[in-house]
């Protein structure tokens, strides 16, 4: 009986197949599903994630290199040491030398990275000189730190004005179409989906109140979110993300090709927006 109980307890802790779960119950933060690696500090990084202190010897390291892309924007490479990317266990307990990275432009989060390469479109970078920062995080979303400082790498980037219409611009925005060329009007995002969920976040409150959205496997759902502060939308289990500009509606269209219960939440404010129940 004791052996059986231990086996059941171990299965509950790691989920099916021995993998760490990416799901946490509504109303709890990522940091509450934390591991015992290193020392969890009360200090936080610039985005409010708590620091996880580890010894300098054998600690994760990251270096950022930026190269202009031949067609648009830049290609970013993260050279890491004593570290591996683990997208399958994001949201689980902290594991030594594992996790994901955040990409920031002048202190503003642009994306979460699950591998060493990332393409940054020119449209996401205003004209001028900027600082790009990549910071390493554990699976529980705490920031790896050494001597009280987050493990991160930086690089400078300069975005120029658009180039000539018949040429390439390394880092500039694409040239606009000539006035005589008609611009097609894209179909509203909701028309491309079977279901639409519209959510508003204001003053830390979600409207309408978080509930379950039931879907059949294979259906497409449009998540329309308007937040009064800049944030990031994340669909657990599918690991889909969407930047939420302050005061602007943003839409993520998702094909529900996996069955189960999946939370949709905001990263910076840690708010559960809805739960997708796919049958």
PyMOL commands that set and color helices and strands:
alter all, ss='L'
color gray80, all
select helices_A, chain A and resi 2-14+16-18+30-32+87-89+122-124+189-192
alter helices_A, ss='H'
color red, helices_A
select strands_A, chain A and resi 39-44+50-53+61-68+74-81+84-85+98-105+108-113+117-120+128-137+143-146+149-150+152-159+195-202+205-207+212-215+220-227+231-235+240-244+249-255+260-266+272-278
alter strands_A, ss='S'
color yellow, strands_A
deselect
rebuild
show_as cartoon
